[in-house]
Amino acid sequence: MPYLNPEHAIVATAALWLALAIDHWLGEPPARLHPVVWMGRYLGWVGSSVAPHAYRAKPVDLPMFFIGALTWCVGAAMRSSRGWLRCVPLMPGATCGTR
């Protein structure tokens, strides 16, 4: 983890206050544009095909648990892949947090 100096704390605090001000000014985005709604729809779609039916579920079903966890990780990776692509060393202008 990089060293956090006071400038980072100021920027993080300013970003938080800016986000709160924008949220107060514009309000909540409509459901069709809200990323949390997108994630819920994705998880519902995937969960309906991955999760066992209640009558077939076992008290401890580790393979299904790990399939569900992997599915969640794939969804999170797809969502954050834009940030990861900046760190591919072969891409021109890749920063990966270095200066």
VENQUIWO-V380656 format. One record per residue. N is the residue number from 0. RES is the residue in one letter. PHI is phi in degrees with one decimal (* if undefined). NEAR is the number of other ideal C-beta (glycine too) atoms within 10 Angstrom. D_FIRST is the distance of its C-alpha to the first C-alpha in Angstrom with 1 decimal. Layout:
n: [N | N]
res: [RES | RES]
phi: [PHI | PHI]
near: [NEAR | NEAR]
d_first: [D_FIRST | D_FIRST]
//
This chain:
n: [0 | 1 | 2 | 3 | 4 | 5 | 6 | 7 | 8 | 9 | 10 | 11 | 12 | 13 | 14 | 15 | 16 | 17 | 18 | 19 | 20 | 21 | 22 | 23 | 24 | 25 | 26 | 27 | 28 | 29 | 30 | 31 | 32 | 33 | 34 | 35 | 36 | 37 | 38 | 39 | 40 | 41 | 42 | 43 | 44 | 45 | 46 | 47 | 48 | 49 | 50 | 51 | 52 | 53 | 54 | 55 | 56 | 57 | 58 | 59 | 60 | 61 | 62 | 63 | 64 | 65 | 66 | 67 | 68 | 69 | 70 | 71 | 72 | 73 | 74 | 75 | 76 | 77 | 78 | 79 | 80 | 81 | 82 | 83 | 84 | 85 | 86 | 87 | 88 | 89 | 90 | 91 | 92 | 93 | 94 | 95 | 96 | 97 | 98]
res: [M | P | Y | L | N | P | E | H | A | I | V | A | T | A | A | L | W | L | A | L | A | I | D | H | W | L | G | E | P | P | A | R | L | H | P | V | V | W | M | G | R | Y | L | G | W | V | G | S | S | V | A | P | H | A | Y | R | A | K | P | V | D | L | P | M | F | F | I | G | A | L | T | W | C | V | G | A | A | M | R | S | S | R | G | W | L | R | C | V | P | L | M | P | G | A | T | C | G | T | R]
phi: [* | -67.7 | -66.4 | -99.6 | -97.7 | -59.0 | -63.5 | -63.7 | -64.8 | -65.1 | -64.4 | -63.7 | -65.3 | -64.4 | -63.6 | -62.4 | -65.4 | -63.9 | -62.0 | -64.5 | -66.8 | -63.6 | -63.9 | -68.6 | -73.8 | -91.5 | 80.5 | -73.9 | -68.6 | -62.5 | -57.7 | -68.1 | -109.4 | -88.4 | -63.7 | -67.9 | -66.0 | -59.7 | -64.7 | -62.8 | -65.9 | -62.3 | -65.5 | -65.2 | -65.2 | -70.1 | -62.5 | -66.8 | -97.6 | -96.6 | -69.3 | -74.0 | -67.1 | -58.1 | -74.2 | -101.3 | -71.2 | -99.7 | -59.4 | -130.1 | -124.9 | -62.2 | -58.3 | -68.9 | -61.1 | -69.4 | -63.7 | -63.9 | -64.6 | -64.2 | -62.0 | -62.1 | -64.0 | -64.2 | -62.7 | -65.5 | -66.9 | -64.5 | -69.4 | -101.4 | -64.1 | -60.2 | -69.9 | -68.3 | -64.4 | -66.4 | -97.6 | -73.1 | -62.9 | -81.0 | -83.2 | -65.2 | 83.3 | -68.0 | -108.6 | 52.2 | 81.7 | -94.9 | -111.9]
near: [3 | 7 | 5 | 9 | 8 | 7 | 8 | 11 | 10 | 10 | 10 | 11 | 10 | 10 | 10 | 10 | 10 | 10 | 10 | 10 | 10 | 10 | 11 | 8 | 7 | 8 | 8 | 8 | 12 | 8 | 11 | 7 | 9 | 12 | 9 | 9 | 13 | 14 | 14 | 13 | 11 | 16 | 15 | 9 | 10 | 16 | 13 | 8 | 7 | 13 | 15 | 10 | 6 | 6 | 5 | 9 | 11 | 9 | 4 | 7 | 14 | 8 | 8 | 15 | 10 | 10 | 14 | 16 | 10 | 11 | 17 | 15 | 10 | 12 | 15 | 11 | 10 | 10 | 13 | 10 | 9 | 8 | 8 | 10 | 10 | 12 | 12 | 9 | 6 | 5 | 11 | 4 | 5 | 12 | 9 | 10 | 7 | 7 | 3]
d_first: [0.0 | 3.8 | 6.5 | 8.5 | 12.1 | 15.3 | 15.8 | 12.9 | 14.5 | 17.8 | 17.0 | 15.6 | 18.7 | 21.0 | 19.8 | 20.5 | 23.9 | 24.7 | 24.1 | 26.3 | 28.9 | 29.1 | 29.4 | 32.1 | 33.9 | 33.9 | 33.7 | 32.6 | 32.8 | 35.5 | 34.8 | 35.3 | 32.4 | 30.0 | 26.9 | 27.0 | 30.6 | 29.9 | 27.4 | 30.1 | 32.8 | 30.8 | 30.2 | 33.8 | 35.1 | 33.1 | 33.7 | 37.4 | 37.6 | 35.1 | 36.0 | 39.2 | 42.1 | 42.5 | 45.6 | 43.9 | 40.6 | 40.2 | 38.8 | 35.9 | 35.3 | 32.2 | 32.8 | 33.0 | 29.9 | 27.9 | 29.6 | 28.7 | 25.0 | 25.0 | 26.8 | 24.3 | 21.4 | 23.6 | 24.2 | 20.6 | 19.9 | 23.0 | 21.9 | 18.5 | 19.8 | 20.3 | 16.7 | 16.3 | 19.3 | 17.8 | 15.7 | 18.8 | 19.3 | 23.1 | 23.2 | 24.1 | 21.7 | 18.6 | 15.5 | 12.5 | 10.3 | 12.0 | 14.7]
//
